[in-house]
Amino acid sequence: MDFRKIKGLQICQTKQIQRVEGGYIVPSQNSNKKYFVDEHEYDCTCPDYKERQCTCKHAYAVRYYLHIEKETSQGTQTEKLSLTHKQAWHAYNQAQNNEVMQFDILLKDLVERIEEPEQRFGRPRLSLKEQIFCSTQKVYSQLSSRRAYSLFKNAQAKEQIEKAPNYNAINKLLNREDITPILHELISLSAFPLKVVEETFAIDSSGFRTTSFNDYCREKHDIKKEHEWVKVHILCGTKTNVICSAEITEENASDCRQFIPLADKASKSGFNIKELCADKAYSSRDNIDFIDDLGGTAYIPFKSNSTGRSRGSLLWHKMFHYFKYRKEDFLAHYHRRSNVESTFNMIKAKFGDKIKSKNKTARVNEMLCKILAHNIVVLIHEFYELGISPDLVFGKKG
């Protein structure tokens, strides 16, 4: 064994390792000093790690600490230590109690950044800001268009909007193609306050069913009718589950082709992508090289038929051998990809897994409203979890 591993095992057996937020406190083997070891990267504050940037004995001690050896009738067995993470119940309760009130306030501040189109003649139009406010509020409530009208009247009474629009006006708004880029911009703005928190990201896609059915070949081949689906591609932070960029496509669209556009959009929005995790569907030399150009590392498992031949990408060759021969370290990073599954579950559980709109444009806009509502809910929780002031979330235009 490496001498650092031996000393790490000795520390694990003779010293008291303490679990703290974000990592572990490990006592020095020969003095009264204590060092902090990060729970994900196993970075340590000791001089050995700072000078040599290698896995030190304190990091090895943590690794041994996470596996407890037990003597049984069948010999020595290793059991994985079950770690528990404390829930910040006070912050959680405050966020839940104030969510509805804070949602309208944040949404109002967010749509204020929308520029109203100039009107030189004709009947006065409904405010674009207020229409987007009402459409997002409707999606958040999961009410039908007619029932959501009472929400618009309440918003008018609170002076959040000047006039409650007719429910048909909101339906017509979602059918407008020029609304799509505005919603994309609002999603980026709603995620921006958490850019100082998020450095590790995950990307994936999931399906949302529509109310329409596909009758293709149903009579000829006796195929039962099935719901039509839309495919939602997102890039989210792994700490707060905020969605930094999104794309809505048809149900059979490729995942791999969305990787670079989503990462590029998140980077241009101000996010520093240090790590990006994705499953095998995104395995590509171009994808790995693109994240490297952004200054980060892409942790994407290799398919069974992949080879280490670079074909112009030396990074592909390097990551292939890292995946093959240091798989445990690789998977420690890759495991954070599970957070994107949690993000999709959050959206479907809170806002439903069904899209009510009938045509393609409206479905895209309705789904973007769901994502925008999700981001606002995440922000509200982080107000209480991280102590972010709601008054400082959205700055002035510029």
Helices and strands as residue ranges (DSSP letters): H 3-14, E 18-20, E 23-27, E 34-38, H 47-52, H 57-65, E 67-72, E 75-80, H 89-111, H 128-141, H 149-157, H 167-174, G 177-179, H 180-191, G 192-194, E 200-214, H 218-221, E 226-237, E 243-250, G 256-258, H 259-268, E 275-277, G 280-282, H 285-293, E 297-299, H 314-325, H 327-334, G 335-337, H 338-351, E 354-355, H 360-386, G 390-392
